[in-house]
Amino acid sequence: MSDAYNQLLDATIRHLEDLKSRGVRDVVVSGETLRALTQPAKSQIPHPKFQMEKTPSPAAEQSALIALPGETQSAIRNPQSPVAKAAAFAALRERALECVKCPHLASSRKSVVFGVGSIDAQLMFVGEAPGADEDEQGEPFVGKAGQLLTKIIQATGLTRADVYIANILKCRPDTPGQSAGNRKPTGDEMATCIPYLHEQIDLIRPRVIVALGATAVDGLLGKTLGITKLRGNWKIYRGTPLMPTYHPAYLLRNQAMSEKRKVWEDMLAVMEKLGLPVSDKQRNYFLRA
């Protein structure tokens, strides 16, 4: 069997296991797909096509998307129509907003911080978890670190509206007995919440992902070499090039020109991967005269 077939089969199995874990017992499959499954196998097995009728209504499209969200759908139905994609994203957001999988987080949060930006973004930033400001406003990266991230994005020639920004954890980690401050999410908390991020990635289908900080990198890639050795080195996550870099909060604590330059070098690599123009001025940011 072809590598493409095996990859799709693995993706399908993982997705169905995820649906089962969330209590889903029925999956909508089109008549065309069922007919295709009854056909004899060929020597070169094509990608299965989960397609609807030629002229589906928006409601029918939304129904099929909600019934089969996430990685499998992204791999099988590509590209999606704008209406179908928006409907699937809206359904995903509603599920996340109602989530109570972590009772201690659900009871202490003010907001579920789902994500912000363009669902057609080529570039996606992933952090670890919302802080107090994000929990208050319901939007990721709006505090001091978020303001610095906005400046970094703008330095590339893009805006926050051009990219998509999310966290692995959608709720602020609770801080019992503390009136201020934040804590890192635990591995269990990230493992519980990360399926929402997976579906965001699979629907958006960014060309590049930037992982912000050690905790986000650990949550996505697992504990490996540490952020100081990983940053600046391309990885692959769910089939997408991923650039690990320092969290903006780190640059607020350590404002050495050399550390700012490291993050900017990572962003230059991202710009080149995306085919964005890089001016001499941009290339020379944070270089000492």
Sequence and secondary structure as in RCSB ss.txt:
>XXXX:A:sequence
MSDAYNQLLDATIRHLEDLKSRGVRDVVVSGETLRALTQPAKSQIPHPKFQMEKTPSPAAEQSALIALPGETQSA
IRNPQSPVAKAAAFAALRERALECVKCPHLASSRKSVVFGVGSIDAQLMFVGEAPGADEDEQGEPFVGKAGQLLT
KIIQATGLTRADVYIANILKCRPDTPGQSAGNRKPTGDEMATCIPYLHEQIDLIRPRVIVALGATAVDGLLGKTL
GITKLRGNWKIYRGTPLMPTYHPAYLLRNQAMSEKRKVWEDMLAVMEKLGLPVSDKQRNYFLRA
>XXXX:A:secstr
  HHHHHHHHHHHHHHHHHHHTT       HHHHHHHTS   SS         SS  HHHHHHHHHHS SHHHHH
HS S  HHHHHHHHHHHHHHHHT  SSHHHHHH S     EE TT SEEEEES   HHHHHHTSSS SHHHHHHH
HHHHHTT  TTTSEEEES SS    TT SS      HHHHHHHHHHHHHHHHHH  SEEEEESHHHHHHHH SSS
 HHHHTTS EEETTEEEEEE  HHHHHH   HHHHHHHHHHHHHHHHHHT    HHHHTTT   
